Amino acid sequence: MVKILTDSSCDLSPAQCQELGVEMLPITVNFGEESYRAHTDISNEQFYEKLAAASELPKTAQITPAFFERKFAEYQKSGDQVVCLFISSMMSGTLQSARVAKNLLGADNIYLPDTLNVTFALGLLVEEAVKMRDRGLSAPELAQEVENLVPRVRLWALIDDLKYLKMGGRLSATSALVASILGICPIITLENGLVEVVGKARGKKAAFKFIQNMVEKEPISADFSITVGHAAVPKTRDDFMEYMSAHLKKREVHKLDIGSIVGTHTGPGACGLAYIRK
């Protein structure tokens, strides 16, 4: 059988993973001495509550080679073919850990394409991989198809609260203050596996417009689903979906909640969409 493995940075919920028949491995988030497995020991709501009260940002810990070795050994024993879709190798050593474990075991049933994605863009790739599995693709075919899709994945999102970019050292205190006073929302994307700021907009409406313009420049393929993600701001997500309705209607749209792995860096308030471009 072909199995699909992902990690908790994909921001599919445990219930969604169960429905899709996907195993989600937990990345750990550490608040000081306290350690939590994302989606297992701590819910998104609990995470954002703790984040709001934290004086410094939590840290995330990659999955270890030893964990992967145990996991992959189980699949070697069962004889399953496994395609692993993990957080971008540019953001975490998780994929490297998996490669180490695969080599130690000599596990030729394990396939490890680099998704170069995270959060609801990674969730999108997982959902598309499930469709391929259900169409009967073999593991090597599935891994190759995912690799072919990776350059076409697009994620555009606005960041509403700059406090956490400032805490993480990704924005100077002065820039954060000026931006907050002016109501400026940075617009982010994923480029070559890393988060990049592609623009700034004054207020959410202008941010929605900016994202709409990016989508019009790089149109959505009708052959795949779309994911819309938000970090603890369902109202912003609903407003965004209404604004983008011309691009979303008559399409398969899935809603995902941005969890602790990416939420550590964006804080609450981020919102956007991911899709496969034409």
N, C-alpha and C positions, 0 to 999 in steps of 0.2 A: 504493500500500500504506500501511497505518497502522503507524507505528513508535512504540515507547514508549522514552523516554529517562528515566533516573533518575540519581542520583549516589550516591557510596559511603556517604553517611550512612544509606541505607536498610538496610544490613547484610545484604542478600542477598549470598551469595558469588558470585565470578565464575562458578563452575560452575552455580549456580542461575540466574543471569542468562542464561547461554548456553542452558540448558534452556528457559527461559521465552521466549527470543527478545527479550530486553531489552538495550539498550545502557546500561552504567553508566559515567558520567563520573567521573573521580577528583578528589576533594577532597584538598588537600595538608595534611599534618600536619608541623609544624616543631619539631624538638628543637634549640633554639639555632640554629646555622648549618646543621644537617642537615635536608634537606627530603625528604619521602617522599610518594609518591602512595598514598593508602589503597587496600588490596587489590591494588596493582600492585607497588610497590617494597617494601612491608612487610606481612607477614602479621599476623593478630591476635595470634598467640603472640609474635612478635618485638616487636610494639608493647607488650604488657603487660610483657614483660621490660625493655624500655627505660624504660617508665613507672615501674616499681618502683625503678629505679636513678636516676631523675631528681630533681634537687634543686628544680627548678621545673617547672610544668606545660608541656607542649608547647602550641603554638598552631596552630589550624587556619586555612587560608586559603581563601576562597571562590573559585569558578571565575570567571575574568575575562571581561568582554565580548568581548575579542579572541578568546579560545578559542571562545566560543559563536558568534561571527561566522563563524569557519572551519567549525565543525561544521554550523551551519544552512545555510551556503552549499552544502555537500555535498548536503544534503537538498533544497534548492531545485533543484539540478541534476538530482537523481534523480527529482524530482516526487512524493516520498513526503509523506504527511500525518504530522505528528509531534506526539505528546502527551508533554509533559515533566512528570515528577513529581519535584520537587526538595524538598530540606529546607525546612522552614517559613521563610517570609519574615521571621518575627520573630526567628529565630536566626542567620540568615546573609544576606549580600547576593547569594547565588548566583542566586536568582530574579530579583532586580533586574538583575543582569548579563545574564541571558538576555533580559529584556524590552528592555534597551538594544540588544542585538545584533539582536533581531527587528525593532525599529523602524528601525535603521540599514539593514537589508537590505530592509525592506518585505516581510517574509516572512509572507504570510498563510496559509502551510501549517503554521505552528508554533503550538501551543496550550499555554498556560502557566497552568493552574489552580494556585492556592496550596494546597498540601496541609495546611499548618499542622501538619505532623507530622514525625517523625524516627525513626530506628532501626527497631525491628520493627513499629511502627505505620505507618511509611512503606512498609516492605516489604509489609505487608498490603495497602495501597492499590495497590501495583504489581502484586501477584499478582491482585487482583480486576480491575484494568484489563486484564491479559492475558486473563482469561476473557471480558471484554467484547469485546476485539479479536477473539478467536477465535469469538465469536458473530456477528461481522460488523458491529459498530457502527462508524460513521464516526468520524473524529477529533473533530469538534465534539460529536457525541453522547457519545462516551467522556469527553471533558473535562467535559461538563455532568454526566454520571452521577457522576464522581469528586467534583465540587463538591457534589453532593447528598449523597454519603456522608460527606464530611469532618466535618460536625457530629455524626455518629453514631459516629465512631471513639472508642474508649476505650482508654487505656493505663494500667495500674496496675503499679508495680514497687517493690521494696524496694531500699534501698541498704545494703550490709552494712559497707563500710569507709568511714568518714567522713573519712579522711586527705585525699582528693582534693577533697572539697567545701571542706575547710578551706584547702588550698593554693590553690584557685581563688577564695578570698575569699567563698564562698557560705555559710560557717559560721564563727563566731568560734572561736578556739582553745579558749576556756573551754567553749563549748557542745559542741565536738567531744570534749573530754576527758570531760566529764560523761556525754555520750551513750555514749562507748566503755566507760566504767566500768560503766554500767548496762546495757550490751548493747542500746542502743536503735537500731532501724533506722528511718530516715525512710521514709515511703511517698510516692512521687512519681506525678504524673500530667502529662498535657499539657493545658493550658487556654489557649485563644485563641492557640495556636502557641508557647507558652512552657512550660518545666518549672516545676511548682508542687509544693510539699510539701503533701500533704493529710492526713497523720497521722503518728503515731510509734507504734512497737510495741516491746515488750521481748522481743527474741529473734526468731528466724526463724519459729518456729511461730505466734507471735502476729501476725507480719507476714503470714504466709500467711492467717491467719484474717481479718485486716483486709481483705486483697484479696478474699477470698471474699465478705465482707459487701458490698463495693462492687459486685462482680459481681451479687450477688443483688438489690441496689437498682437496678442498670441491666443487666437481663438480656441475654444474648447472643442475637443473631438467628441462627436456624438456616440462614439463606440464604447465609451467607458463611463463609469459613474463619477460623481463629484462628491467631495467631502467638505463640509462646512464645520469649522471648529471655533470654539470660544473658551476663554479662561474665566469661568465663574461670572459671565455676563450674558445670561440668556436673552435679556431684552435687546442688547446690542446685536446679538446674533439674529434675532427675529427682524430687527430694523434693517440689518444688512441684507438678509435674504429677500426682504420686500423690495429694497432698493435694486437688488441684482435680479429681480424676478424674470426679466426678459431673457437672461442668460441661463436661468435655472429651470424655467418651466419646461414641462415635457421631458425632463431628464431624471435619472435616478440619482437622488441627492441623499446622502447620509450625514447625520449630525453626530459630531464627536466632541467630547469635553476635553480640553487641554488639561492634562494631569500634572503630577509633581515633577516629572523629569524636565519638561520644558518650562512649566510654570515657575520653577526655581529661578529662571532667568528673566522671564517676561513679567512675572507677577500676574495678578488678576487683570482683566480688562482687554486682553488681546482677542482679536477676532479676525477671521478670514476664510479663504477657501483654497482647496487644492484640486487639481484636475490634470488630465493628460491633454496636451495641446495637439491640434491637428497636425 
